[in-house]
Amino acid sequence: MPGQQHEVNFRFLAQPTDVNFGGKVHGGMAMKWIDQAGYACAVAWSGAYCVTASVSGIQFVAPILIGDLVTVRARLIHTGRSSMHMAVDVLARDLRKDEHRLATSCVMVFVALDSPDGKPTPVPAWEPRDDNERQLQAQARRLMDLSKEMEQLIDTRAVADE
């Protein structure tokens, strides 16, 4: 039911097929997990097909190793007319030592569409419930402003290079 579920958690074990030659999970694999969890959260909130519009501030903080229990947590932190901003964290846990660590973190923006090849469609409004959620929403708004500034720089530079 749209407008109800604002958080999604994926849990699984990091496998040998997920790692690079150094024995650590590929950054690209972590990004795939982030996109999947963000998508699931966006669809659960909107009740519509969604596409990734942007990923901001991705930080690879600590490695994920084979056998780590991985939790990918996506939670809604802001809605626009058809957009949804998600804070996504990837947490790793060494089950032998019961050590938890933040491995990766970012903010994503998804847009709800009326069909897979369609146009943006409205999403239910989300309101923060506590101070932590209000701070996350404020951060999402700052990232929106920064993205708009970056778009202007990119457009200006592209025209200047021609």
C-alpha positions as CSV (number, residue, x, y, z in Angstrom):
1,M,0.0,0.0,0.0
2,P,1.6,3.3,-1.1
3,G,2.7,5.8,1.5
4,Q,3.1,3.3,4.3
5,Q,6.6,1.6,4.1
6,H,9.4,4.1,4.3
7,E,12.3,1.8,5.1
8,V,13.7,-1.5,3.5
9,N,16.4,-3.7,4.8
10,F,18.2,-6.4,2.8
11,R,20.3,-9.0,4.6
12,F,22.6,-11.6,3.2
13,L,26.2,-13.0,3.4
14,A,29.0,-11.6,1.3
15,Q,30.0,-14.4,-1.1
16,P,33.3,-15.2,-2.9
17,T,31.7,-14.1,-6.2
18,D,31.2,-10.6,-4.7
19,V,34.9,-9.9,-4.1
20,N,37.8,-8.5,-6.0
21,F,41.4,-9.8,-6.1
22,G,42.1,-8.3,-2.7
23,G,39.4,-10.4,-1.1
24,K,37.1,-7.4,-0.5
25,V,33.6,-6.8,-2.0
26,H,33.8,-4.8,-5.2
27,G,32.6,-1.2,-4.9
28,G,30.4,-1.9,-7.9
29,M,28.8,-4.8,-6.1
30,A,28.0,-2.5,-3.1
31,M,26.6,0.0,-5.5
32,K,24.4,-2.7,-7.1
33,W,23.0,-3.6,-3.6
34,I,22.5,0.1,-2.8
35,D,20.5,0.6,-6.0
36,Q,18.4,-2.5,-5.4
37,A,17.5,-1.6,-1.8
38,G,16.8,2.0,-2.8
39,Y,14.6,0.8,-5.7
40,A,12.6,-1.5,-3.3
41,C,12.1,1.3,-0.8
42,A,11.0,3.7,-3.6
43,V,8.5,1.3,-5.1
44,A,7.2,0.3,-1.6
45,W,6.5,4.0,-0.8
46,S,5.2,5.1,-4.1
47,G,3.4,2.0,-5.4
48,A,4.8,2.8,-8.8
49,Y,7.7,1.8,-11.1
50,C,10.7,3.9,-10.2
51,V,14.0,4.9,-11.8
52,T,17.3,6.0,-10.2
53,A,17.8,9.7,-10.9
54,S,21.0,10.3,-8.9
55,V,23.4,9.0,-6.3
56,S,25.2,11.6,-4.1
57,G,28.1,11.5,-1.7
58,I,28.8,7.8,-1.9
59,Q,31.4,7.0,0.8
60,F,33.3,3.7,1.0
61,V,34.1,3.7,4.7
62,A,35.2,0.2,5.5
63,P,35.7,-3.0,3.6
64,I,33.2,-5.9,3.3
65,L,34.8,-9.3,3.5
66,I,33.6,-12.8,2.4
67,G,31.3,-14.2,5.1
68,D,30.3,-10.8,6.5
69,L,26.6,-10.4,7.2
70,V,25.6,-7.5,5.0
71,T,22.6,-5.2,5.8
72,V,21.6,-2.7,3.2
73,R,19.2,-0.2,4.8
74,A,17.3,2.3,2.6
75,R,15.1,4.8,4.2
76,L,13.0,7.7,2.8
77,I,14.2,11.1,3.9
78,H,12.4,13.5,1.6
79,T,9.7,13.5,-1.1
80,G,9.0,15.9,-3.9
81,R,6.2,15.8,-6.4
82,S,7.4,12.6,-8.1
83,S,10.8,12.2,-6.5
84,M,11.9,10.3,-3.4
85,H,15.3,10.8,-1.6
86,M,16.7,7.8,0.2
87,A,19.5,7.6,2.7
88,V,21.2,4.2,2.1
89,D,23.7,2.6,4.4
90,V,25.6,-0.7,3.9
91,L,26.5,-2.3,7.2
92,A,28.9,-5.2,7.6
93,R,29.1,-7.6,10.5
94,D,31.8,-10.2,11.2
95,L,29.7,-12.9,12.7
96,R,32.6,-14.6,14.4
97,K,33.5,-11.5,16.4
98,D,30.1,-9.8,16.4
99,E,31.8,-6.6,15.1
100,H,29.6,-4.2,13.2
101,R,30.8,-1.5,10.9
102,L,29.4,1.0,8.4
103,A,30.9,0.1,5.1
104,T,29.2,2.4,2.6
105,S,26.8,5.3,2.7
106,C,25.0,7.6,0.2
107,V,21.9,9.5,-0.7
108,M,19.9,8.5,-3.8
109,V,17.0,10.1,-5.6
110,F,14.4,8.0,-7.4
111,V,11.5,9.2,-9.6
112,A,8.2,7.4,-9.8
113,L,6.8,6.8,-13.3
114,D,3.3,6.0,-14.5
115,S,4.8,3.1,-16.6
116,P,8.3,1.8,-17.4
117,D,8.6,4.1,-20.4
118,G,6.2,6.7,-18.9
119,K,6.2,10.1,-17.3
120,P,6.8,11.1,-13.7
121,T,3.8,10.5,-11.5
122,P,3.0,11.9,-8.0
123,V,4.1,10.1,-4.9
124,P,2.6,10.3,-1.4
125,A,4.1,13.1,0.7
126,W,6.5,12.0,3.5
127,E,6.8,13.9,6.8
128,P,9.7,13.4,9.3
129,R,8.6,12.1,12.7
130,D,11.5,13.0,14.9
131,D,14.6,15.3,15.1
132,N,16.8,12.7,13.4
133,E,14.5,12.4,10.4
134,R,14.2,16.2,10.2
135,Q,18.0,16.5,10.1
136,L,18.1,13.9,7.3
137,Q,15.4,15.8,5.4
138,A,17.4,19.0,5.7
139,Q,20.5,17.2,4.4
140,A,18.4,16.0,1.4
141,R,17.3,19.6,0.7
142,R,20.9,20.8,0.8
143,L,22.0,18.1,-1.6
144,M,19.1,19.2,-3.9
145,D,20.5,22.7,-3.9
146,L,24.0,21.5,-4.5
147,S,22.8,19.3,-7.4
148,K,21.1,22.3,-9.0
149,E,24.3,24.3,-8.7
150,M,26.3,21.5,-10.3
151,E,23.8,21.2,-13.2
152,Q,24.4,24.9,-13.9
153,L,28.2,24.5,-13.9
154,I,28.0,21.5,-16.2
155,D,25.7,23.2,-18.6
156,T,27.9,26.3,-18.6
157,R,31.0,24.3,-19.1
158,A,29.5,22.3,-22.0
159,V,28.5,25.5,-23.8
160,A,31.9,27.1,-23.2
161,D,33.7,24.1,-24.7
162,E,31.8,24.3,-28.0
